[in-house]
């Protein structure tokens, strides 16, 4: 496709005559690309459950850690990804970052072929899966440049919301693919036997059934290979001063992207090593994860600034977003909405399995949590529904925010999330102390549906606020930056839930999240819902 050297979406005549058609084409190609990115990133939310069912020799804490590693890296990679479009062009960025998803997809499939594959190999594959998480920042930044401000709430909501269906897609389709030997021609290997019941959207699969767990990786070949061609031939770079002023040649752009991604991988590896215990190939230093997250965030930003030439000068210009207080305010608000959505999406399946899939009974005066519950719900049957609702309703959040104001919608969502988090914690506490935890599953599940719905609507409303608060040049990088900060929820929530489940107090995690949502409620009111504030209900 040709590079667009004139792009004026705010000009109504230009928009109606040609802009709308071009923007729509790029949006509808961007959506499946982002969907695949989310799918590969969130693959470990499903794999960890099935690895537990098959009997891979890893503890529950180690499996939660695999999900958290993918979340941590995906969040960190969003930092460099926030600036790809201005440096390298949207077309080149989306093509390369989507094609790179083949590496963790195929690598994970090969690693899963043997139950004796060591933990460090799976940790590397989870690390590489973070590429899919990073893609969100560049995708959203790219689409923000294509649409006029008055339509950005809906456009960004569609891109993010339908892209978020990658979470649902992986949680629906991957269990089905694991049930059939459909990729044996790729060296898919022999099936394994389920030691514990599993399931799909159609119901429970009994223990003793064959499973092709490696198909969880091979399945992505069906979409990623043809999608690479569609991206190359169907999307555009916007070669203008406001978007990509110095568009490089394709292979130069690819080199810039790979160099910046390498910095994100480096800081992720260092951060994870500092956080993880020695038993999980970490340092064992016990440094609080919150401190490490801040070090990784700012370390990545500073290392990127050391890159030479036009990269450095362009980044210095884009780094002006950090001088704007609203960059930090919106980062907090987006942690509440998207951070909750992606974090609970990553942790929800394994949490269902661990809390409701086992009977919690007293043995010699000690509460035990390792007796299989024959009446427990299948995590793979139910887990997909919650992120499906959150993703489905996200464009509605953008649309409603366009009508009544983003900050008002975000405020209502914050209230709902506080109530749901506290209620979910109550039922988690009851279930984790019960020999028949399944009796608490229905209220627990319905409450989490409400939590996901509120976070999904809030995803759309916060993007509406960003589009109005920031000037056009800064809106794209701010979208990427806030999404990077928020994506650490995919690391933080599984880690915290895993730690609190191990400590037999999962309700503490939910109480902590409710306290954070209360803080966000106050921040949103102070900056965007006070009549005498700088902005009112943007």
C-alpha positions as CSV (number, residue, x, y, z in Angstrom):
1,X,0.0,0.0,0.0
2,X,1.2,3.6,-0.6
3,X,2.4,5.8,2.2
4,X,-0.1,8.5,3.0
5,X,1.6,11.9,2.7
6,X,-1.5,13.9,3.3
7,X,-3.7,13.0,6.3
8,X,-6.3,15.4,7.7
9,X,-9.0,13.5,9.5
10,X,-10.3,16.7,11.2
11,X,-11.1,18.1,7.8
12,X,-14.7,17.0,7.1
13,X,-14.4,17.1,3.3
14,X,-11.2,15.1,3.4
15,X,-12.7,12.6,5.9
16,X,-15.8,12.0,3.8
17,X,-14.1,11.8,0.4
18,X,-11.3,9.4,1.2
19,X,-10.2,9.5,4.9
20,X,-13.0,7.4,6.3
21,X,-12.5,4.6,3.8
22,X,-8.8,4.3,4.4
23,X,-9.1,4.5,8.2
24,X,-11.8,1.8,8.2
25,X,-9.6,-0.5,6.2
26,X,-6.7,-0.1,8.5
27,X,-8.9,-0.5,11.6
28,X,-10.4,-3.8,10.4
29,X,-7.0,-5.2,9.5
30,X,-5.6,-4.0,12.8
31,X,-8.2,-5.7,14.9
32,X,-7.4,-9.4,14.0
33,X,-3.7,-8.5,14.3
34,X,-4.3,-7.2,17.9
35,X,-6.5,-10.2,18.6
36,X,-3.7,-12.6,17.8
37,X,-1.3,-10.6,19.9
38,X,-3.6,-10.9,22.9
39,X,-4.2,-14.6,22.2
40,X,-0.5,-15.5,22.2
41,X,0.1,-13.3,25.2
42,X,-2.7,-14.8,27.3
43,X,-1.9,-18.4,26.1
44,X,-0.3,-19.2,29.5
45,X,-3.6,-18.5,31.3
46,X,-4.9,-21.7,29.6
47,X,-1.7,-23.7,29.4
48,X,-1.0,-23.5,33.1
49,X,-4.4,-25.1,33.8
50,X,-3.8,-27.9,31.3
51,X,-0.3,-28.5,32.5
52,X,-1.7,-29.0,36.0
53,X,-4.3,-31.4,34.6
54,X,-1.6,-33.4,32.6
55,X,0.8,-33.6,35.5
56,X,3.8,-31.5,34.5
57,X,6.1,-31.5,37.6
58,X,5.5,-27.9,38.6
59,X,3.9,-26.4,41.7
60,X,0.9,-24.1,41.6
61,X,3.1,-21.1,42.5
62,X,5.4,-21.9,39.5
63,X,2.5,-22.2,37.1
64,X,1.1,-18.8,38.3
65,X,4.6,-17.5,37.8
66,X,4.6,-18.5,34.1
67,X,1.5,-16.5,33.5
68,X,3.0,-13.6,35.4
69,X,6.2,-13.7,33.4
70,X,4.3,-13.3,30.1
71,X,2.3,-10.5,31.7
72,X,5.5,-8.7,33.0
73,X,7.3,-8.8,29.6
74,X,4.2,-7.8,27.6
75,X,3.8,-4.8,29.8
76,X,7.5,-3.8,29.5
77,X,7.5,-4.2,25.8
78,X,4.6,-1.7,25.5
79,X,7.0,1.0,26.5
80,X,9.2,0.9,23.4
81,X,6.1,-0.1,21.3
82,X,4.4,3.2,22.3
83,X,6.9,5.0,20.1
84,X,7.2,2.6,17.1
85,X,4.6,4.4,14.9
86,X,6.2,7.8,15.0
87,X,9.7,6.3,14.3
88,X,8.9,3.5,11.9
89,X,5.4,3.8,10.5
90,X,2.2,1.9,11.4
91,X,2.4,-0.5,8.5
92,X,5.9,-1.7,9.1
93,X,5.3,-1.9,12.9
94,X,2.1,-4.0,12.7
95,X,3.6,-6.3,10.1
96,X,6.8,-7.1,12.0
97,X,5.4,-7.3,15.5
98,X,2.5,-9.6,14.4
99,X,4.9,-11.9,12.4
100,X,7.2,-12.2,15.4
101,X,4.3,-13.9,17.3
102,X,5.2,-17.1,15.4
103,X,8.4,-17.5,17.5
104,X,6.7,-18.0,20.9
105,X,3.7,-19.9,19.3
106,X,5.9,-22.5,17.6
107,X,8.5,-22.5,20.4
108,X,5.9,-23.2,23.1
109,X,4.4,-26.0,21.0
110,X,7.8,-27.7,20.7
111,X,8.5,-27.3,24.4
112,X,5.1,-28.8,25.4
113,X,5.8,-32.1,23.5
114,X,7.7,-33.5,26.5
115,X,6.6,-33.5,30.1
116,X,10.3,-33.5,31.1
117,X,11.0,-30.1,29.5
118,X,12.6,-28.0,32.4
119,X,10.9,-25.0,33.9
120,X,13.5,-22.5,32.4
121,X,12.4,-23.4,28.9
122,X,8.8,-22.6,29.6
123,X,9.9,-19.4,31.3
124,X,11.7,-18.3,28.1
125,X,8.6,-19.1,26.0
126,X,6.4,-17.1,28.5
127,X,8.9,-14.3,28.2
128,X,8.7,-14.3,24.4
129,X,4.9,-14.4,24.5
130,X,5.2,-10.9,25.9
131,X,5.6,-9.7,22.3
132,X,1.9,-10.1,21.9
133,X,1.2,-7.9,24.9
134,X,3.5,-5.2,23.6
135,X,1.6,-5.0,20.3
136,X,-1.3,-3.3,22.0
137,X,0.5,0.0,22.5
138,X,1.7,0.3,18.9
139,X,-1.7,-0.8,17.5
140,X,-3.7,1.7,19.6
141,X,-1.2,4.5,18.8
142,X,-1.5,3.7,15.1
143,X,-5.3,3.8,15.1
144,X,-5.5,7.0,17.1
145,X,-3.8,8.8,14.2
146,X,-6.3,7.6,11.6
147,X,-9.5,9.0,13.2
148,X,-10.8,12.5,14.1
149,X,-11.1,13.2,17.8
150,X,-14.9,13.0,17.8
151,X,-14.8,9.4,16.7
152,X,-11.8,8.2,18.6
153,X,-13.8,6.8,21.5
154,X,-15.6,4.3,19.3
155,X,-12.6,3.6,17.0
156,X,-10.2,2.9,19.8
157,X,-12.9,1.0,21.7
158,X,-13.5,-1.3,18.6
159,X,-9.8,-1.8,18.1
160,X,-9.1,-2.6,21.8
161,X,-12.4,-4.3,22.5
162,X,-12.4,-6.6,19.6
163,X,-8.7,-7.1,19.9
164,X,-9.3,-8.1,23.5
165,X,-11.3,-11.0,22.2
166,X,-7.9,-12.6,21.8
167,X,-8.2,-13.5,25.5
168,X,-11.6,-15.1,24.9
169,X,-10.4,-16.7,21.6
170,X,-7.5,-18.4,23.3
171,X,-9.7,-19.6,26.2
172,X,-12.4,-21.0,23.9
173,X,-10.5,-22.4,20.9
174,X,-7.2,-23.6,22.4
175,X,-8.9,-26.2,24.7
176,X,-10.7,-27.5,21.6
177,X,-7.5,-27.8,19.6
178,X,-5.9,-29.6,22.5
179,X,-8.6,-32.3,22.3
180,X,-7.7,-33.4,18.7
181,X,-4.5,-34.5,17.0
182,X,-4.9,-32.0,14.1
183,X,-1.3,-30.9,13.8
184,X,0.5,-34.3,13.7
185,X,1.8,-33.4,10.2
186,X,3.8,-30.6,11.8
187,X,5.5,-33.1,14.1
188,X,3.0,-32.5,16.8
189,X,4.0,-35.7,18.6
190,X,2.1,-38.2,20.6
191,X,-0.9,-37.2,22.9
192,X,-0.6,-37.1,26.7
193,X,-3.1,-38.5,29.2
194,X,-5.1,-36.3,31.5
195,X,-4.4,-37.1,35.1
196,X,-7.2,-34.8,36.3
197,X,-10.5,-33.7,34.6
198,X,-10.2,-30.9,32.1
199,X,-12.8,-29.3,29.9
200,X,-13.9,-27.1,26.9
201,X,-16.8,-24.8,26.3
202,X,-18.9,-27.9,25.8
203,X,-18.3,-29.4,29.2
204,X,-15.9,-31.5,31.3
205,X,-13.4,-34.0,29.9
206,X,-12.7,-36.9,32.2
207,X,-9.3,-38.0,33.5
208,X,-7.7,-40.6,31.3
209,X,-8.6,-38.9,28.1
210,X,-5.9,-38.1,25.5
211,X,-4.9,-34.5,25.0
212,X,-2.6,-32.8,22.5
213,X,-1.4,-29.9,24.7
214,X,1.2,-28.9,22.1
215,X,-1.6,-27.8,19.8
216,X,-2.0,-24.7,21.9
217,X,1.0,-23.3,20.1
218,X,0.6,-24.9,16.6
219,X,-3.0,-23.5,16.3
220,X,-1.8,-20.0,15.8
221,X,-0.2,-20.9,12.5
222,X,-3.7,-20.9,10.9
223,X,-4.1,-17.2,11.5
224,X,-0.6,-15.7,11.8
225,X,0.8,-16.8,8.4
226,X,-2.0,-15.4,6.2
227,X,-2.4,-12.3,8.5
228,X,1.2,-11.4,7.7
229,X,0.3,-11.0,4.0
230,X,-2.8,-9.1,4.7
231,X,-0.9,-6.6,6.9
232,X,1.8,-6.1,4.4
233,X,-0.5,-5.5,1.4
234,X,-3.5,-3.9,3.2
235,X,-2.3,-1.3,5.7
236,X,-0.7,2.2,5.4
237,X,2.1,4.3,6.9
238,X,1.1,7.9,7.5
239,X,4.1,9.8,6.4
240,X,3.3,13.3,7.8
241,X,5.0,15.6,10.3
242,X,2.3,14.9,12.9
243,X,2.6,11.1,12.7
244,X,5.8,9.7,11.1
245,X,7.9,12.7,9.9
246,X,11.0,10.7,8.9
247,X,9.7,7.3,7.6
248,X,12.6,4.9,7.0
249,X,12.9,2.1,4.6
250,X,11.3,-1.2,5.6
251,X,14.4,-3.1,6.8
252,X,15.7,0.0,8.6
253,X,12.4,0.2,10.4
254,X,12.6,-3.5,11.3
255,X,16.1,-3.0,12.7
256,X,14.9,0.0,14.9
257,X,11.9,-2.0,16.2
258,X,14.1,-5.1,17.0
259,X,16.7,-2.9,18.8
260,X,14.0,-1.2,20.9
261,X,12.3,-4.5,21.7
262,X,15.7,-5.9,22.8
263,X,15.9,-3.2,25.4
264,X,12.5,-4.2,26.7
265,X,13.5,-7.8,26.9
266,X,16.7,-6.9,28.7
267,X,15.0,-4.9,31.4
268,X,12.3,-7.5,31.8
269,X,14.8,-10.3,32.3
270,X,16.6,-8.2,35.0
271,X,13.4,-7.3,36.7
272,X,12.1,-10.8,36.8
273,X,15.4,-12.1,38.1
274,X,15.2,-9.6,40.9
275,X,11.6,-10.6,41.8
276,X,11.6,-14.4,41.4
277,X,12.7,-16.7,44.2
278,X,15.8,-18.9,43.6
279,X,13.6,-22.0,43.2
280,X,12.1,-20.4,40.1
281,X,15.5,-19.3,38.6
282,X,15.4,-15.9,40.2
283,X,17.8,-14.1,42.5
284,X,15.9,-14.9,45.7
285,X,16.8,-11.4,46.9
286,X,13.1,-10.8,48.0
287,X,13.0,-7.3,46.6
288,X,9.4,-6.0,46.7
289,X,7.8,-6.3,43.3
290,X,6.4,-2.8,43.4
291,X,10.0,-1.3,43.6
292,X,11.2,-3.6,40.8
293,X,8.3,-2.5,38.6
294,X,9.2,1.1,39.0
295,X,12.9,0.4,38.3
296,X,12.0,-1.5,35.1
297,X,9.6,1.2,33.9
298,X,12.1,4.0,34.3
299,X,15.1,1.9,33.4
300,X,13.5,1.0,30.0
301,X,12.6,4.7,29.3
302,X,16.2,5.8,30.1
303,X,17.9,3.1,28.0
304,X,15.7,3.8,25.0
305,X,16.8,7.4,25.2
306,X,20.5,6.3,24.8
307,X,19.8,5.0,21.3
308,X,21.6,7.2,18.7
309,X,20.7,9.6,15.9
310,X,17.1,10.3,14.8
311,X,15.7,7.7,17.3
312,X,17.0,9.7,20.2
313,X,15.8,13.0,18.9
314,X,12.4,11.6,18.1
315,X,12.1,10.0,21.5
316,X,13.1,13.2,23.3
317,X,10.3,15.0,21.5
318,X,7.8,12.3,22.4
319,X,9.1,12.1,26.0
320,X,7.4,15.5,26.5
321,X,4.4,13.5,27.6
322,X,6.1,12.9,30.9
323,X,6.0,16.6,31.7
324,X,2.3,16.6,31.5
325,X,0.7,15.7,34.9
326,X,-2.3,14.1,33.1
327,X,0.0,11.4,31.7
328,X,0.5,10.2,35.2
329,X,-3.2,10.6,36.2
330,X,-4.4,8.7,33.2
331,X,-1.9,6.0,33.9
332,X,-3.4,5.4,37.3
333,X,-6.9,5.4,35.8
334,X,-6.0,2.9,33.1
335,X,-4.4,0.6,35.6
336,X,-7.8,0.4,37.3
337,X,-9.6,-0.5,34.1
338,X,-7.4,-2.3,31.7
339,X,-4.9,-3.5,34.3
340,X,-7.8,-5.2,36.1
341,X,-9.2,-6.7,32.9
342,X,-5.9,-8.2,31.7
343,X,-4.7,-9.2,35.1
344,X,-7.9,-11.1,36.1
345,X,-8.0,-12.6,32.5
346,X,-4.6,-14.1,33.2
347,X,-5.3,-15.4,36.7
348,X,-9.0,-16.3,36.5
349,X,-8.7,-19.8,34.9
350,X,-6.1,-21.1,37.3
351,X,-7.8,-19.4,40.3
352,X,-11.0,-21.3,39.5
353,X,-9.0,-24.5,39.3
354,X,-7.1,-24.0,42.5
355,X,-10.0,-22.6,44.6
356,X,-13.0,-24.7,43.4
357,X,-11.3,-27.7,41.8
358,X,-10.1,-29.0,45.2
359,X,-11.8,-29.9,48.4
360,X,-10.3,-27.9,51.4
361,X,-10.5,-30.3,54.3
362,X,-8.9,-30.6,57.7
363,X,-6.3,-33.4,58.2
364,X,-4.8,-33.8,61.6
365,X,-5.9,-30.3,62.5
366,X,-4.3,-28.8,59.4
367,X,-6.3,-27.4,56.5
368,X,-5.3,-29.1,53.2
369,X,-5.9,-28.0,49.7
370,X,-4.8,-30.9,47.5
371,X,-7.8,-33.3,47.5
372,X,-9.4,-33.3,44.0
373,X,-13.0,-32.1,44.2
374,X,-15.1,-34.4,41.9
375,X,-17.9,-31.8,41.8
376,X,-15.6,-28.9,41.0
377,X,-16.4,-26.7,37.9
378,X,-14.1,-27.0,34.9
379,X,-12.0,-23.8,34.7
380,X,-11.7,-24.3,30.9
381,X,-15.5,-24.4,30.6
382,X,-16.3,-21.2,32.4
383,X,-13.2,-19.0,32.4
384,X,-13.6,-17.6,28.9
385,X,-17.0,-16.0,29.6
386,X,-15.8,-13.2,31.9
387,X,-13.1,-11.7,29.5
388,X,-15.6,-12.2,26.7
389,X,-18.0,-9.9,28.4
390,X,-15.3,-7.4,29.3
391,X,-14.1,-7.3,25.6
392,X,-17.6,-7.3,24.1
393,X,-18.7,-4.4,26.2
394,X,-15.6,-2.3,25.7
395,X,-16.8,-0.5,22.5
396,X,-20.0,0.3,24.4
397,X,-17.9,2.1,27.0
398,X,-16.3,4.2,24.3
399,X,-19.7,4.9,22.6
400,X,-21.4,5.9,25.9
401,X,-18.4,8.0,26.9
402,X,-18.7,9.9,23.6
403,X,-22.3,10.8,24.6
404,X,-22.1,11.6,28.3
405,X,-18.4,12.1,29.0
406,X,-15.5,9.7,29.7
407,X,-14.8,10.7,33.3
408,X,-18.4,10.2,34.5
409,X,-18.5,6.7,33.0
410,X,-15.2,5.9,34.6
411,X,-16.4,7.1,38.0
412,X,-19.5,4.8,37.9
413,X,-17.2,1.9,36.8
414,X,-14.9,2.5,39.8
415,X,-17.9,2.2,42.2
416,X,-19.0,-1.0,40.7
417,X,-15.5,-2.5,40.8
418,X,-15.1,-1.6,44.5
419,X,-18.3,-3.5,45.4
420,X,-17.5,-6.5,43.2
421,X,-13.9,-6.9,44.4
422,X,-15.0,-6.9,48.1
423,X,-17.9,-9.4,47.3
424,X,-15.6,-11.7,45.3
425,X,-13.1,-11.7,48.1
426,X,-15.9,-12.8,50.5
427,X,-16.9,-15.8,48.4
428,X,-13.2,-16.7,47.8
429,X,-12.7,-16.8,51.5
430,X,-15.7,-19.1,52.1
431,X,-14.8,-21.4,49.2
432,X,-11.1,-21.8,50.2
433,X,-12.1,-23.0,53.7
434,X,-14.8,-25.5,52.5
435,X,-14.9,-29.2,51.7
436,X,-17.6,-28.4,49.1
437,X,-16.4,-25.1,47.5
438,X,-18.6,-25.6,44.5
439,X,-21.6,-24.3,46.5
440,X,-20.0,-20.8,46.3
441,X,-19.0,-20.9,42.7
442,X,-22.2,-19.4,41.1
443,X,-22.2,-16.1,43.2
444,X,-18.4,-15.9,42.8
445,X,-18.6,-16.3,39.1
446,X,-21.5,-13.8,38.7
447,X,-19.7,-11.2,40.7
448,X,-16.6,-11.6,38.6
449,X,-18.7,-11.1,35.5
450,X,-19.8,-7.8,36.9
451,X,-16.1,-6.9,37.7
452,X,-15.1,-7.7,34.1
453,X,-18.0,-5.8,32.6
454,X,-17.2,-2.7,34.6
455,X,-13.5,-2.9,33.7
456,X,-14.4,-3.3,30.0
457,X,-16.6,-0.2,30.0
458,X,-13.9,1.7,31.8
459,X,-11.4,0.7,29.2
460,X,-13.4,2.6,26.6
461,X,-14.2,5.6,28.7
462,X,-10.6,6.2,29.7
463,X,-9.4,6.3,26.1
464,X,-12.1,8.9,25.4
465,X,-10.7,11.0,28.1
466,X,-7.1,10.7,26.8
467,X,-8.2,11.7,23.3
468,X,-9.7,15.0,24.6
469,X,-7.1,15.9,27.3
470,X,-4.0,15.6,25.2
471,X,-2.9,17.3,21.9
472,X,-2.9,15.1,18.8
473,X,0.8,14.6,18.7
474,X,0.9,13.4,22.3
475,X,-2.3,11.3,22.3
476,X,-0.8,8.3,20.5
477,X,2.3,8.0,22.8
478,X,0.2,8.6,25.9
479,X,-2.2,5.8,24.8
480,X,0.8,3.5,24.5
481,X,2.4,4.6,27.8
482,X,-0.7,4.3,29.9
483,X,-1.4,0.9,28.3
484,X,2.2,-0.2,29.2
485,X,1.8,0.8,32.9
486,X,-1.6,-0.8,33.1
487,X,-0.5,-4.0,31.4
488,X,1.6,-4.8,34.5
489,X,-1.7,-5.9,35.9
490,X,-1.1,-9.1,33.9
491,X,1.9,-9.7,36.1
492,X,0.8,-8.2,39.3
493,X,-2.6,-9.8,39.8
494,X,-1.5,-13.4,39.1
495,X,1.5,-12.9,41.4
496,X,-0.6,-11.5,44.2
497,X,-3.4,-14.0,43.9
498,X,-0.8,-16.8,43.7
499,X,0.9,-15.6,46.8
500,X,-2.3,-15.1,48.8
501,X,-3.7,-18.5,47.7
502,X,-0.4,-20.1,48.9
503,X,-0.9,-18.2,52.2
504,X,-4.6,-19.5,52.3
505,X,-5.9,-15.9,52.3
506,X,-7.1,-15.2,48.7
507,X,-9.6,-12.6,50.0
508,X,-6.7,-10.3,51.1
509,X,-5.8,-9.8,47.4
510,X,-9.3,-8.7,46.5
511,X,-9.5,-6.3,49.5
512,X,-6.2,-4.7,48.4
513,X,-7.6,-4.3,44.9
514,X,-10.8,-2.6,46.3
515,X,-8.6,-0.2,48.2
516,X,-6.8,0.8,45.0
517,X,-10.1,1.3,43.2
518,X,-11.2,3.6,45.9
519,X,-8.1,5.7,45.4
520,X,-8.8,5.8,41.7
521,X,-12.3,7.0,42.5
522,X,-10.9,10.0,44.3
523,X,-8.3,10.8,41.7
524,X,-10.8,10.7,38.9
525,X,-13.2,13.1,40.8
526,X,-10.4,15.5,41.7
527,X,-9.0,15.9,38.2
528,X,-12.0,15.4,35.9
529,X,-15.3,15.7,37.7
530,X,-14.8,18.9,39.7
531,X,-16.6,21.8,38.1
532,X,-13.6,24.1,38.7
533,X,-11.0,21.6,37.5
534,X,-8.8,22.1,34.4
535,X,-11.0,19.6,32.5
536,X,-14.6,18.7,33.3
537,X,-15.8,15.3,32.3
538,X,-13.6,14.8,29.2
